[in-house]
């Protein structure tokens, strides 16, 4: 089926049906990317380990909120 044919048919649907179709299409694009999740997991673990090993400079809450950006 050609996308132009699908679009033409979809445009003949009632507004509510078109809305539901669009929602389903958007949901189909919102799939987690396991590769990106793995990269972020590794980065988070590196940051936690750096913090635990004292290799990460930290700022206390008062200094953080008092800082003039």
Buried (B, 14 or more C-beta within 10 A) or exposed (E): EEEEEEEEEEEEEEEEEEEEEEEEEEEEEEEEEEEEEEEEEEEEEEEEEEEEEEEEEEEEEEEEEEEEE
